[in-house]
Amino acid sequence: INAEYMGEVLRLVSGTRDAMGLTLFGIDVLLDQHTDHLVVIDLNYFPSYTEVPNIHHLVLEYLRRRVRP
């Protein structure tokens, strides 16, 4: 994603997390060409994470922190 939209992506992720009570999830977004804002078009509560580098390590560390805070 273009760096100029990263702040908006983080805001959408945070809002989705807070509204839905999810911690591991993915969202798909599109850029609205009329408003130049990102729009959430899909929420995946069990996404594939295929494009996330080192995902196995990241999920394992997340689960460890959840079990032993």
All heavy atoms as TSV, in Angstrom:
chain	resi	resn	atom	element	x	y	z
A	1	ILE	N	N	0.853	-1.185	0.000
A	1	ILE	CA	C	0.000	0.000	0.000
A	1	ILE	C	C	0.889	1.235	0.000
A	1	ILE	O	O	1.969	1.227	0.585
A	1	ILE	CB	C	-0.985	-0.035	1.180
A	1	ILE	CG1	C	-1.977	1.085	1.045
A	1	ILE	CG2	C	-0.253	0.093	2.497
A	1	ILE	CD1	C	-3.318	0.780	1.580
A	2	ASN	N	N	0.426	2.254	-0.657
A	2	ASN	CA	C	1.168	3.499	-0.741
A	2	ASN	C	C	1.343	4.105	0.653
A	2	ASN	O	O	0.405	4.132	1.447
A	2	ASN	CB	C	0.396	4.458	-1.657
A	2	ASN	CG	C	1.172	5.699	-1.988
A	2	ASN	OD1	O	1.844	6.269	-1.143
A	2	ASN	ND2	N	1.075	6.129	-3.223
A	3	ALA	N	N	2.530	4.588	0.955
A	3	ALA	CA	C	2.851	5.129	2.281
A	3	ALA	C	C	1.921	6.270	2.684
A	3	ALA	O	O	1.633	6.438	3.869
A	3	ALA	CB	C	4.302	5.581	2.324
A	4	GLU	N	N	1.429	7.030	1.733
A	4	GLU	CA	C	0.557	8.154	2.078
A	4	GLU	C	C	-0.777	7.703	2.684
A	4	GLU	O	O	-1.442	8.474	3.366
A	4	GLU	CB	C	0.315	9.062	0.868
A	4	GLU	CG	C	-0.672	8.511	-0.141
A	4	GLU	CD	C	-0.915	9.443	-1.305
A	4	GLU	OE1	O	-1.784	10.334	-1.189
A	4	GLU	OE2	O	-0.226	9.274	-2.326
A	5	TYR	N	N	-1.162	6.457	2.456
A	5	TYR	CA	C	-2.419	5.935	2.995
A	5	TYR	C	C	-2.222	5.106	4.266
A	5	TYR	O	O	-3.196	4.634	4.846
A	5	TYR	CB	C	-3.138	5.087	1.944
A	5	TYR	CG	C	-3.607	5.901	0.764
A	5	TYR	CD1	C	-2.939	5.847	-0.449
A	5	TYR	CD2	C	-4.710	6.734	0.882
A	5	TYR	CE1	C	-3.356	6.607	-1.524
A	5	TYR	CE2	C	-5.132	7.497	-0.188
A	5	TYR	CZ	C	-4.452	7.431	-1.386
A	5	TYR	OH	O	-4.873	8.188	-2.442
A	6	MET	N	N	-0.998	4.917	4.707
A	6	MET	CA	C	-0.744	4.044	5.851
A	6	MET	C	C	-1.458	4.525	7.116
A	6	MET	O	O	-1.997	3.720	7.865
A	6	MET	CB	C	0.752	3.917	6.113
A	6	MET	CG	C	1.076	2.820	7.096
A	6	MET	SD	S	0.360	1.191	6.703
A	6	MET	CE	C	1.252	0.756	5.244
A	7	GLY	N	N	-1.489	5.803	7.367
A	7	GLY	CA	C	-2.203	6.328	8.536
A	7	GLY	C	C	-3.682	5.983	8.491
A	7	GLY	O	O	-4.278	5.607	9.505
A	8	GLU	N	N	-4.274	6.093	7.311
A	8	GLU	CA	C	-5.694	5.763	7.169
A	8	GLU	C	C	-5.922	4.268	7.329
A	8	GLU	O	O	-6.904	3.842	7.936
A	8	GLU	CB	C	-6.224	6.246	5.820
A	8	GLU	CG	C	-7.721	6.149	5.713
A	8	GLU	CD	C	-8.286	6.855	4.497
A	8	GLU	OE1	O	-7.540	7.487	3.732
A	8	GLU	OE2	O	-9.513	6.756	4.317
A	9	VAL	N	N	-5.000	3.444	6.823
A	9	VAL	CA	C	-5.111	1.994	6.992
A	9	VAL	C	C	-5.060	1.649	8.479
A	9	VAL	O	O	-5.889	0.866	8.976
A	9	VAL	CB	C	-3.999	1.250	6.227
A	9	VAL	CG1	C	-3.934	-0.218	6.634
A	9	VAL	CG2	C	-4.205	1.373	4.727
A	10	LEU	N	N	-4.128	2.232	9.203
A	10	LEU	CA	C	-4.015	1.957	10.641
A	10	LEU	C	C	-5.269	2.402	11.391
A	10	LEU	O	O	-5.721	1.724	12.313
A	10	LEU	CB	C	-2.771	2.640	11.210
A	10	LEU	CG	C	-1.444	2.083	10.700
A	10	LEU	CD1	C	-0.282	2.926	11.229
A	10	LEU	CD2	C	-1.284	0.627	11.064
A	11	ARG	N	N	-5.848	3.511	10.988
A	11	ARG	CA	C	-7.099	3.979	11.602
A	11	ARG	C	C	-8.236	2.999	11.328
A	11	ARG	O	O	-9.024	2.674	12.231
A	11	ARG	CB	C	-7.455	5.381	11.083
A	11	ARG	CG	C	-8.708	5.968	11.712
A	11	ARG	CD	C	-9.070	7.304	11.072
A	11	ARG	NE	N	-9.343	7.213	9.648
A	11	ARG	CZ	C	-10.452	6.728	9.106
A	11	ARG	NH1	N	-11.426	6.273	9.870
A	11	ARG	NH2	N	-10.611	6.683	7.791
A	12	LEU	N	N	-8.327	2.498	10.107
A	12	LEU	CA	C	-9.366	1.521	9.761
A	12	LEU	C	C	-9.177	0.217	10.529
A	12	LEU	O	O	-10.146	-0.372	11.012
A	12	LEU	CB	C	-9.366	1.248	8.258
A	12	LEU	CG	C	-9.857	2.383	7.363
A	12	LEU	CD1	C	-9.582	2.065	5.900
A	12	LEU	CD2	C	-11.325	2.657	7.604
A	13	VAL	N	N	-7.936	-0.241	10.647
A	13	VAL	CA	C	-7.651	-1.471	11.393
A	13	VAL	C	C	-8.019	-1.287	12.861
A	13	VAL	O	O	-8.677	-2.135	13.463
A	13	VAL	CB	C	-6.173	-1.881	11.235
A	13	VAL	CG1	C	-5.789	-2.966	12.230
A	13	VAL	CG2	C	-5.896	-2.324	9.814
A	14	SER	N	N	-7.618	-0.172	13.440
A	14	SER	CA	C	-7.925	0.097	14.853
A	14	SER	C	C	-9.431	0.182	15.082
A	14	SER	O	O	-9.959	-0.398	16.037
A	14	SER	CB	C	-7.248	1.397	15.277
A	14	SER	OG	O	-7.548	1.694	16.607
A	15	GLY	N	N	-10.127	0.875	14.208
A	15	GLY	CA	C	-11.583	0.999	14.333
A	15	GLY	C	C	-12.289	-0.337	14.182
A	15	GLY	O	O	-13.235	-0.644	14.913
A	16	THR	N	N	-11.815	-1.152	13.241
A	16	THR	CA	C	-12.397	-2.477	13.038
A	16	THR	C	C	-12.155	-3.346	14.255
A	16	THR	O	O	-13.065	-4.030	14.745
A	16	THR	CB	C	-11.813	-3.141	11.774
A	16	THR	OG1	O	-12.056	-2.298	10.645
A	16	THR	CG2	C	-12.420	-4.511	11.537
A	17	ARG	N	N	-10.936	-3.320	14.768
A	17	ARG	CA	C	-10.592	-4.109	15.965
A	17	ARG	C	C	-11.485	-3.720	17.140
A	17	ARG	O	O	-12.062	-4.565	17.813
A	17	ARG	CB	C	-9.120	-3.894	16.337
A	17	ARG	CG	C	-8.689	-4.688	17.565
A	17	ARG	CD	C	-7.325	-4.273	18.074
A	17	ARG	NE	N	-7.373	-2.878	18.492
A	17	ARG	CZ	C	-6.482	-1.960	18.126
A	17	ARG	NH1	N	-5.486	-2.260	17.349
A	17	ARG	NH2	N	-6.616	-0.717	18.548
A	18	ASP	N	N	-11.630	-2.422	17.376
A	18	ASP	CA	C	-12.436	-1.951	18.503
A	18	ASP	C	C	-13.924	-2.269	18.315
A	18	ASP	O	O	-14.597	-2.685	19.251
A	18	ASP	CB	C	-12.246	-0.448	18.696
A	18	ASP	CG	C	-10.832	-0.083	19.115
A	18	ASP	OD1	O	-10.062	-0.996	19.520
A	18	ASP	OD2	O	-10.486	1.108	19.024
A	19	ALA	N	N	-14.424	-2.086	17.116
A	19	ALA	CA	C	-15.855	-2.296	16.858
A	19	ALA	C	C	-16.241	-3.771	16.886
A	19	ALA	O	O	-17.321	-4.127	17.357
A	19	ALA	CB	C	-16.235	-1.690	15.506
A	20	MET	N	N	-15.345	-4.624	16.401
A	20	MET	CA	C	-15.678	-6.044	16.269
A	20	MET	C	C	-15.106	-6.906	17.390
A	20	MET	O	O	-15.470	-8.066	17.522
A	20	MET	CB	C	-15.181	-6.579	14.921
A	20	MET	CG	C	-15.724	-5.818	13.719
A	20	MET	SD	S	-17.517	-5.858	13.610
A	20	MET	CE	C	-17.769	-7.532	13.113
A	21	GLY	N	N	-14.191	-6.365	18.181
A	21	GLY	CA	C	-13.592	-7.132	19.264
A	21	GLY	C	C	-12.660	-8.231	18.779
A	21	GLY	O	O	-12.457	-9.224	19.466
A	22	LEU	N	N	-12.079	-8.052	17.607
A	22	LEU	CA	C	-11.182	-9.052	17.035
A	22	LEU	C	C	-9.730	-8.646	17.271
A	22	LEU	O	O	-9.420	-7.465	17.401
A	22	LEU	CB	C	-11.422	-9.187	15.530
A	22	LEU	CG	C	-12.813	-9.632	15.111
A	22	LEU	CD1	C	-12.958	-9.519	13.603
A	22	LEU	CD2	C	-13.071	-11.052	15.563
A	23	THR	N	N	-8.846	-9.638	17.318
A	23	THR	CA	C	-7.427	-9.326	17.437
A	23	THR	C	C	-6.623	-9.845	16.256
A	23	THR	O	O	-5.669	-9.214	15.837
A	23	THR	CB	C	-6.836	-9.899	18.742
A	23	THR	OG1	O	-7.121	-11.284	18.813
A	23	THR	CG2	C	-7.412	-9.204	19.956
A	24	LEU	N	N	-6.973	-10.984	15.709
A	24	LEU	CA	C	-6.332	-11.512	14.505
A	24	LEU	C	C	-7.359	-11.492	13.383
A	24	LEU	O	O	-8.325	-12.240	13.396
A	24	LEU	CB	C	-5.848	-12.953	14.733
A	24	LEU	CG	C	-4.707	-13.133	15.719
A	24	LEU	CD1	C	-4.444	-14.625	15.945
A	24	LEU	CD2	C	-3.454	-12.442	15.234
A	25	PHE	N	N	-7.149	-10.630	12.417
A	25	PHE	CA	C	-8.103	-10.494	11.319
A	25	PHE	C	C	-7.432	-9.759	10.170
A	25	PHE	O	O	-6.332	-9.231	10.312
A	25	PHE	CB	C	-9.366	-9.736	11.763
A	25	PHE	CG	C	-9.110	-8.308	12.165
A	25	PHE	CD1	C	-9.270	-7.277	11.251
A	25	PHE	CD2	C	-8.713	-7.993	13.452
A	25	PHE	CE1	C	-9.027	-5.958	11.614
A	25	PHE	CE2	C	-8.478	-6.691	13.831
A	25	PHE	CZ	C	-8.636	-5.670	12.908
A	26	GLY	N	N	-8.082	-9.733	9.057
A	26	GLY	CA	C	-7.617	-8.976	7.906
A	26	GLY	C	C	-8.765	-8.192	7.309
A	26	GLY	O	O	-9.926	-8.565	7.467
A	27	ILE	N	N	-8.431	-7.094	6.674
A	27	ILE	CA	C	-9.446	-6.324	5.957
A	27	ILE	C	C	-8.968	-6.097	4.530
A	27	ILE	O	O	-7.765	-6.048	4.270
A	27	ILE	CB	C	-9.763	-4.961	6.629
A	27	ILE	CG1	C	-8.519	-4.080	6.751
A	27	ILE	CG2	C	-10.433	-5.156	7.973
A	27	ILE	CD1	C	-8.795	-2.673	7.225
A	28	ASP	N	N	-9.911	-6.002	3.633
A	28	ASP	CA	C	-9.631	-5.619	2.254
A	28	ASP	C	C	-10.168	-4.206	2.086
A	28	ASP	O	O	-11.271	-3.899	2.561
A	28	ASP	CB	C	-10.319	-6.548	1.263
A	28	ASP	CG	C	-9.808	-7.973	1.339
A	28	ASP	OD1	O	-8.639	-8.165	1.742
A	28	ASP	OD2	O	-10.565	-8.892	0.997
A	29	VAL	N	N	-9.392	-3.367	1.435
A	29	VAL	CA	C	-9.810	-1.986	1.235
A	29	VAL	C	C	-9.700	-1.604	-0.232
A	29	VAL	O	O	-8.913	-2.184	-0.978
A	29	VAL	CB	C	-8.961	-1.002	2.086
A	29	VAL	CG1	C	-9.175	-1.223	3.561
A	29	VAL	CG2	C	-7.497	-1.082	1.742
A	30	LEU	N	N	-10.520	-0.655	-0.615
A	30	LEU	CA	C	-10.452	-0.043	-1.940
A	30	LEU	C	C	-10.319	1.456	-1.765
A	30	LEU	O	O	-10.795	2.025	-0.774
A	30	LEU	CB	C	-11.710	-0.338	-2.746
A	30	LEU	CG	C	-11.899	-1.754	-3.268
A	30	LEU	CD1	C	-13.222	-1.856	-4.021
A	30	LEU	CD2	C	-10.752	-2.162	-4.170
A	31	LEU	N	N	-9.708	2.092	-2.724
A	31	LEU	CA	C	-9.594	3.541	-2.728
A	31	LEU	C	C	-10.777	4.132	-3.491
A	31	LEU	O	O	-10.979	3.818	-4.670
A	31	LEU	CB	C	-8.277	3.964	-3.379
A	31	LEU	CG	C	-8.041	5.460	-3.516
A	31	LEU	CD1	C	-7.977	6.126	-2.134
A	31	LEU	CD2	C	-6.767	5.721	-4.298
A	32	ASP	N	N	-11.562	4.951	-2.805
A	32	ASP	CA	C	-12.670	5.653	-3.451
A	32	ASP	C	C	-12.079	6.829	-4.228
A	32	ASP	O	O	-11.540	7.768	-3.639
A	32	ASP	CB	C	-13.664	6.148	-2.393
A	32	ASP	CG	C	-14.884	6.811	-2.991
A	32	ASP	OD1	O	-14.765	7.475	-4.047
A	32	ASP	OD2	O	-15.965	6.695	-2.396
A	33	GLN	N	N	-12.150	6.770	-5.539
A	33	GLN	CA	C	-11.527	7.802	-6.373
A	33	GLN	C	C	-12.216	9.158	-6.264
A	33	GLN	O	O	-11.614	10.184	-6.555
A	33	GLN	CB	C	-11.490	7.348	-7.829
A	33	GLN	CG	C	-10.566	6.167	-8.032
A	33	GLN	CD	C	-10.521	5.716	-9.476
A	33	GLN	OE1	O	-11.380	6.072	-10.295
A	33	GLN	NE2	N	-9.523	4.918	-9.802
A	34	HIS	N	N	-13.476	9.168	-5.820
A	34	HIS	CA	C	-14.193	10.435	-5.693
A	34	HIS	C	C	-13.807	11.172	-4.425
A	34	HIS	O	O	-13.737	12.408	-4.405
A	34	HIS	CB	C	-15.708	10.201	-5.718
A	34	HIS	CG	C	-16.178	9.576	-6.993
A	34	HIS	ND1	N	-16.190	10.242	-8.195
A	34	HIS	CD2	C	-16.643	8.337	-7.257
A	34	HIS	CE1	C	-16.635	9.450	-9.142
A	34	HIS	NE2	N	-16.923	8.279	-8.601
A	35	THR	N	N	-13.558	10.438	-3.339
A	35	THR	CA	C	-13.231	11.066	-2.055
A	35	THR	C	C	-11.764	10.922	-1.682
A	35	THR	O	O	-11.305	11.570	-0.757
A	35	THR	CB	C	-14.066	10.447	-0.921
A	35	THR	OG1	O	-13.692	9.071	-0.778
A	35	THR	CG2	C	-15.555	10.572	-1.204
A	36	ASP	N	N	-11.020	10.077	-2.392
A	36	ASP	CA	C	-9.616	9.780	-2.101
A	36	ASP	C	C	-9.437	9.180	-0.707
A	36	ASP	O	O	-8.423	9.380	-0.060
A	36	ASP	CB	C	-8.749	11.032	-2.269
A	36	ASP	CG	C	-7.285	10.680	-2.445
A	36	ASP	OD1	O	-6.991	9.669	-3.109
A	36	ASP	OD2	O	-6.424	11.399	-1.905
A	37	HIS	N	N	-10.460	8.456	-0.240
A	37	HIS	CA	C	-10.398	7.758	1.051
A	37	HIS	C	C	-10.484	6.259	0.818
A	37	HIS	O	O	-11.069	5.803	-0.168
A	37	HIS	CB	C	-11.544	8.185	1.974
A	37	HIS	CG	C	-11.409	9.571	2.469
A	37	HIS	ND1	N	-10.511	9.947	3.432
A	37	HIS	CD2	C	-12.075	10.697	2.126
A	37	HIS	CE1	C	-10.616	11.239	3.661
A	37	HIS	NE2	N	-11.559	11.731	2.876
A	38	LEU	N	N	-9.906	5.510	1.747
A	38	LEU	CA	C	-10.002	4.058	1.696
A	38	LEU	C	C	-11.322	3.611	2.307
A	38	LEU	O	O	-11.815	4.213	3.254
A	38	LEU	CB	C	-8.836	3.422	2.454
A	38	LEU	CG	C	-7.456	3.706	1.886
A	38	LEU	CD1	C	-6.384	3.129	2.797
A	38	LEU	CD2	C	-7.317	3.153	0.484
A	39	VAL	N	N	-11.880	2.530	1.763
A	39	VAL	CA	C	-13.152	1.984	2.208
A	39	VAL	C	C	-12.960	0.491	2.477
A	39	VAL	O	O	-12.412	-0.224	1.634
A	39	VAL	CB	C	-14.244	2.175	1.123
A	39	VAL	CG1	C	-15.566	1.593	1.576
A	39	VAL	CG2	C	-14.386	3.640	0.752
A	40	VAL	N	N	-13.386	0.026	3.655
A	40	VAL	CA	C	-13.318	-1.400	3.966
A	40	VAL	C	C	-14.417	-2.116	3.179
A	40	VAL	O	O	-15.581	-1.748	3.261
A	40	VAL	CB	C	-13.508	-1.660	5.480
A	40	VAL	CG1	C	-13.543	-3.158	5.780
A	40	VAL	CG2	C	-12.397	-0.988	6.282
A	41	ILE	N	N	-14.018	-3.134	2.408
A	41	ILE	CA	C	-15.011	-3.870	1.617
A	41	ILE	C	C	-15.161	-5.313	2.086
A	41	ILE	O	O	-16.096	-5.997	1.678
A	41	ILE	CB	C	-14.685	-3.848	0.117
A	41	ILE	CG1	C	-13.321	-4.482	-0.151
A	41	ILE	CG2	C	-14.760	-2.423	-0.422
A	41	ILE	CD1	C	-13.086	-4.836	-1.597
A	42	ASP	N	N	-14.222	-5.786	2.919
A	42	ASP	CA	C	-14.306	-7.165	3.385
A	42	ASP	C	C	-13.545	-7.294	4.700
A	42	ASP	O	O	-12.489	-6.687	4.879
A	42	ASP	CB	C	-13.699	-8.109	2.347
A	42	ASP	CG	C	-13.964	-9.584	2.628
A	42	ASP	OD1	O	-14.930	-9.895	3.351
A	42	ASP	OD2	O	-13.204	-10.417	2.118
A	43	LEU	N	N	-14.099	-8.075	5.613
A	43	LEU	CA	C	-13.471	-8.377	6.893
A	43	LEU	C	C	-13.280	-9.877	6.968
A	43	LEU	O	O	-14.223	-10.643	6.785
A	43	LEU	CB	C	-14.362	-7.905	8.051
A	43	LEU	CG	C	-13.981	-8.375	9.448
A	43	LEU	CD1	C	-12.648	-7.789	9.866
A	43	LEU	CD2	C	-15.057	-7.982	10.440
A	44	ASN	N	N	-12.052	-10.304	7.192
A	44	ASN	CA	C	-11.724	-11.724	7.261
A	44	ASN	C	C	-11.301	-12.050	8.681
A	44	ASN	O	O	-10.240	-11.620	9.124
A	44	ASN	CB	C	-10.588	-12.058	6.294
A	44	ASN	CG	C	-10.894	-11.609	4.889
A	44	ASN	OD1	O	-11.783	-12.138	4.261
A	44	ASN	ND2	N	-10.179	-10.610	4.424
A	45	TYR	N	N	-12.110	-12.803	9.405
A	45	TYR	CA	C	-11.753	-13.136	10.781
A	45	TYR	C	C	-10.752	-14.273	10.835
A	45	TYR	O	O	-10.169	-14.546	11.877
A	45	TYR	CB	C	-12.987	-13.440	11.633
A	45	TYR	CG	C	-13.744	-14.677	11.230
A	45	TYR	CD1	C	-13.424	-15.905	11.784
A	45	TYR	CD2	C	-14.771	-14.601	10.309
A	45	TYR	CE1	C	-14.108	-17.039	11.413
A	45	TYR	CE2	C	-15.457	-15.732	9.930
A	45	TYR	CZ	C	-15.127	-16.945	10.481
A	45	TYR	OH	O	-15.796	-18.065	10.106
A	46	PHE	N	N	-10.495	-14.939	9.705
A	46	PHE	CA	C	-9.445	-15.948	9.627
A	46	PHE	C	C	-8.789	-15.848	8.249
A	46	PHE	O	O	-9.003	-16.683	7.376
A	46	PHE	CB	C	-10.004	-17.354	9.867
A	46	PHE	CG	C	-8.923	-18.370	10.110
A	46	PHE	CD1	C	-8.265	-18.416	11.331
A	46	PHE	CD2	C	-8.553	-19.242	9.122
A	46	PHE	CE1	C	-7.265	-19.339	11.553
A	46	PHE	CE2	C	-7.551	-20.181	9.332
A	46	PHE	CZ	C	-6.899	-20.223	10.551
A	47	PRO	N	N	-7.994	-14.802	8.044
A	47	PRO	CA	C	-7.371	-14.603	6.731
A	47	PRO	C	C	-6.219	-15.574	6.499
A	47	PRO	O	O	-5.743	-16.237	7.421
A	47	PRO	CB	C	-6.864	-13.164	6.801
A	47	PRO	CG	C	-6.650	-12.908	8.239
A	47	PRO	CD	C	-7.672	-13.733	8.976
A	48	SER	N	N	-5.724	-15.615	5.284
A	48	SER	CA	C	-4.664	-16.559	4.928
A	48	SER	C	C	-3.276	-16.088	5.348
A	48	SER	O	O	-2.394	-16.902	5.552
A	48	SER	CB	C	-4.667	-16.797	3.421
A	48	SER	OG	O	-4.278	-15.621	2.744
A	49	TYR	N	N	-3.062	-14.816	5.471
A	49	TYR	CA	C	-1.762	-14.243	5.852
A	49	TYR	C	C	-0.645	-14.619	4.873
A	49	TYR	O	O	0.524	-14.558	5.221
A	49	TYR	CB	C	-1.349	-14.685	7.261
A	49	TYR	CG	C	-2.296	-14.251	8.352
A	49	TYR	CD1	C	-3.064	-15.198	9.036
A	49	TYR	CD2	C	-2.416	-12.926	8.716
A	49	TYR	CE1	C	-3.921	-14.811	10.044
A	49	TYR	CE2	C	-3.278	-12.532	9.721
A	49	TYR	CZ	C	-4.025	-13.476	10.380
A	49	TYR	OH	O	-4.875	-13.090	11.374
A	50	THR	N	N	-0.966	-14.998	3.645
A	50	THR	CA	C	0.059	-15.434	2.698
A	50	THR	C	C	1.071	-14.339	2.362
A	50	THR	O	O	2.202	-14.656	2.014
A	50	THR	CB	C	-0.568	-15.943	1.389
A	50	THR	OG1	O	-1.395	-14.925	0.836
A	50	THR	CG2	C	-1.355	-17.210	1.612
A	51	GLU	N	N	0.690	-13.095	2.455
A	51	GLU	CA	C	1.598	-12.011	2.094
A	51	GLU	C	C	2.322	-11.416	3.295
A	51	GLU	O	O	3.055	-10.450	3.150
A	51	GLU	CB	C	0.837	-10.927	1.339
A	51	GLU	CG	C	0.302	-11.431	0.007
A	51	GLU	CD	C	-0.382	-10.353	-0.785
A	51	GLU	OE1	O	-0.049	-9.172	-0.604
A	51	GLU	OE2	O	-1.262	-10.697	-1.591
A	52	VAL	N	N	2.146	-11.996	4.472
A	52	VAL	CA	C	2.808	-11.489	5.674
A	52	VAL	C	C	4.109	-12.263	5.879
A	52	VAL	O	O	4.077	-13.470	6.114
A	52	VAL	CB	C	1.911	-11.630	6.919
A	52	VAL	CG1	C	2.627	-11.129	8.154
A	52	VAL	CG2	C	0.597	-10.886	6.702
A	53	PRO	N	N	5.251	-11.567	5.791
A	53	PRO	CA	C	6.512	-12.259	5.999
A	53	PRO	C	C	6.630	-12.783	7.438
A	53	PRO	O	O	6.208	-12.118	8.378
A	53	PRO	CB	C	7.575	-11.180	5.754
A	53	PRO	CG	C	6.865	-10.010	5.184
A	53	PRO	CD	C	5.410	-10.171	5.480
A	54	ASN	N	N	7.179	-13.980	7.587
A	54	ASN	CA	C	7.460	-14.563	8.905
A	54	ASN	C	C	6.199	-14.744	9.749
A	54	ASN	O	O	6.228	-14.602	10.975
A	54	ASN	CB	C	8.491	-13.700	9.636
A	54	ASN	CG	C	9.239	-14.471	10.678
A	54	ASN	OD1	O	9.288	-15.694	10.661
A	54	ASN	ND2	N	9.822	-13.748	11.607
A	55	ILE	N	N	5.081	-15.050	9.116
A	55	ILE	CA	C	3.797	-15.104	9.812
A	55	ILE	C	C	3.763	-16.159	10.909
A	55	ILE	O	O	3.171	-15.932	11.966
A	55	ILE	CB	C	2.621	-15.300	8.824
A	55	ILE	CG1	C	1.278	-15.165	9.546
A	55	ILE	CG2	C	2.717	-16.635	8.130
A	55	ILE	CD1	C	1.044	-13.840	10.202
A	56	HIS	N	N	4.404	-17.279	10.701
A	56	HIS	CA	C	4.361	-18.328	11.724
A	56	HIS	C	C	4.983	-17.845	13.032
A	56	HIS	O	O	4.431	-18.055	14.111
A	56	HIS	CB	C	5.051	-19.603	11.221
A	56	HIS	CG	C	4.351	-20.201	10.057
A	56	HIS	ND1	N	4.800	-20.024	8.774
A	56	HIS	CD2	C	3.222	-20.936	9.974
A	56	HIS	CE1	C	3.980	-20.636	7.945
A	56	HIS	NE2	N	3.002	-21.200	8.643
A	57	HIS	N	N	6.111	-17.193	12.923
A	57	HIS	CA	C	6.768	-16.649	14.119
A	57	HIS	C	C	5.899	-15.564	14.767
A	57	HIS	O	O	5.756	-15.515	15.993
A	57	HIS	CB	C	8.139	-16.085	13.758
A	57	HIS	CG	C	8.811	-15.398	14.878
A	57	HIS	ND1	N	9.382	-16.078	15.945
A	57	HIS	CD2	C	8.985	-14.083	15.145
A	57	HIS	CE1	C	9.878	-15.204	16.796
A	57	HIS	NE2	N	9.655	-13.989	16.330
A	58	LEU	N	N	5.324	-14.688	13.963
A	58	LEU	CA	C	4.493	-13.604	14.496
A	58	LEU	C	C	3.267	-14.131	15.240
A	58	LEU	O	O	2.935	-13.646	16.323
A	58	LEU	CB	C	4.064	-12.666	13.365
A	58	LEU	CG	C	5.186	-11.896	12.685
A	58	LEU	CD1	C	4.662	-11.170	11.465
A	58	LEU	CD2	C	5.852	-10.941	13.651
A	59	VAL	N	N	2.595	-15.127	14.672
A	59	VAL	CA	C	1.415	-15.699	15.332
A	59	VAL	C	C	1.826	-16.417	16.610
A	59	VAL	O	O	1.163	-16.289	17.648
A	59	VAL	CB	C	0.638	-16.631	14.384
A	59	VAL	CG1	C	-0.427	-17.414	15.135
A	59	VAL	CG2	C	0.018	-15.832	13.249
A	60	LEU	N	N	2.914	-17.153	16.561
A	60	LEU	CA	C	3.386	-17.847	17.757
A	60	LEU	C	C	3.712	-16.855	18.878
A	60	LEU	O	O	3.307	-17.058	20.032
A	60	LEU	CB	C	4.621	-18.690	17.427
A	60	LEU	CG	C	5.217	-19.486	18.578
A	60	LEU	CD1	C	4.200	-20.459	19.147
A	60	LEU	CD2	C	6.463	-20.206	18.114
A	61	GLU	N	N	4.392	-15.783	18.561
A	61	GLU	CA	C	4.707	-14.768	19.572
A	61	GLU	C	C	3.443	-14.100	20.105
A	61	GLU	O	O	3.327	-13.825	21.302
A	61	GLU	CB	C	5.665	-13.718	19.011
A	61	GLU	CG	C	7.067	-14.235	18.850
A	61	GLU	CD	C	7.636	-14.768	20.158
A	61	GLU	OE1	O	7.568	-14.056	21.173
A	61	GLU	OE2	O	8.136	-15.914	20.161
A	62	TYR	N	N	2.486	-13.831	19.235
A	62	TYR	CA	C	1.212	-13.255	19.668
A	62	TYR	C	C	0.512	-14.189	20.658
A	62	TYR	O	O	0.055	-13.758	21.721
A	62	TYR	CB	C	0.316	-13.004	18.454
A	62	TYR	CG	C	-1.103	-12.696	18.847
A	62	TYR	CD1	C	-1.447	-11.426	19.301
A	62	TYR	CD2	C	-2.093	-13.674	18.802
A	62	TYR	CE1	C	-2.742	-11.149	19.693
A	62	TYR	CE2	C	-3.379	-13.403	19.187
A	62	TYR	CZ	C	-3.710	-12.139	19.630
A	62	TYR	OH	O	-4.986	-11.872	20.022
A	63	LEU	N	N	0.451	-15.464	20.325
A	63	LEU	CA	C	-0.216	-16.430	21.204
A	63	LEU	C	C	0.520	-16.574	22.536
A	63	LEU	O	O	-0.115	-16.680	23.595
A	63	LEU	CB	C	-0.344	-17.782	20.507
A	63	LEU	CG	C	-1.274	-17.803	19.293
A	63	LEU	CD1	C	-1.187	-19.136	18.582
A	63	LEU	CD2	C	-2.702	-17.471	19.682
A	64	ARG	N	N	1.829	-16.551	22.496
A	64	ARG	CA	C	2.600	-16.609	23.751
A	64	ARG	C	C	2.284	-15.428	24.648
A	64	ARG	O	O	2.130	-15.573	25.858
A	64	ARG	CB	C	4.090	-16.651	23.452
A	64	ARG	CG	C	4.581	-17.988	22.994
A	64	ARG	CD	C	6.071	-17.979	22.779
A	64	ARG	NE	N	6.518	-19.288	22.375
A	64	ARG	CZ	C	7.552	-19.518	21.602
A	64	ARG	NH1	N	8.278	-18.516	21.142
A	64	ARG	NH2	N	7.877	-20.748	21.290
A	65	ARG	N	N	2.196	-14.248	24.066
A	65	ARG	CA	C	1.861	-13.050	24.868
A	65	ARG	C	C	0.449	-13.117	25.430
A	65	ARG	O	O	0.196	-12.646	26.523
A	65	ARG	CB	C	2.045	-11.791	24.023
A	65	ARG	CG	C	3.488	-11.422	23.804
A	65	ARG	CD	C	3.637	-10.015	23.229
A	65	ARG	NE	N	2.762	-9.741	22.103
A	65	ARG	CZ	C	3.077	-9.966	20.837
A	65	ARG	NH1	N	4.230	-10.477	20.515
A	65	ARG	NH2	N	2.227	-9.675	19.874
A	66	ARG	N	N	-0.457	-13.701	24.687
A	66	ARG	CA	C	-1.848	-13.816	25.156
A	66	ARG	C	C	-1.963	-14.829	26.300
A	66	ARG	O	O	-2.750	-14.639	27.215
A	66	ARG	CB	C	-2.773	-14.239	24.012
A	66	ARG	CG	C	-2.916	-13.261	22.882
A	66	ARG	CD	C	-3.713	-12.078	23.256
A	66	ARG	NE	N	-5.098	-12.479	23.460
A	66	ARG	CZ	C	-6.087	-11.650	23.674
A	66	ARG	NH1	N	-5.854	-10.383	23.738
A	66	ARG	NH2	N	-7.299	-12.090	23.865
A	67	VAL	N	N	-1.183	-15.889	26.253
A	67	VAL	CA	C	-1.230	-16.927	27.267
A	67	VAL	C	C	-0.482	-16.488	28.529
A	67	VAL	O	O	-0.931	-16.701	29.636
A	67	VAL	CB	C	-0.650	-18.255	26.730
A	67	VAL	CG1	C	-0.493	-19.287	27.837
A	67	VAL	CG2	C	-1.547	-18.797	25.633
A	68	ARG	N	N	0.676	-15.842	28.324
A	68	ARG	CA	C	1.505	-15.386	29.448
A	68	ARG	C	C	1.740	-13.896	29.352
A	68	ARG	O	O	2.796	-13.460	28.879
A	68	ARG	CB	C	2.845	-16.114	29.433
A	68	ARG	CG	C	2.736	-17.561	29.774
A	68	ARG	CD	C	4.091	-18.184	29.728
A	68	ARG	NE	N	4.203	-18.794	28.397
A	68	ARG	CZ	C	5.325	-19.256	27.876
A	68	ARG	NH1	N	6.444	-19.130	28.519
A	68	ARG	NH2	N	5.328	-19.801	26.690
A	69	PRO	N	N	0.804	-13.089	29.815
A	69	PRO	CA	C	0.989	-11.627	29.701
A	69	PRO	C	C	2.072	-11.090	30.520
A	69	PRO	O	O	2.752	-11.099	31.241
A	69	PRO	CB	C	-0.335	-11.051	30.170
A	69	PRO	CG	C	-1.196	-12.159	30.569
A	69	PRO	CD	C	-0.452	-13.454	30.360
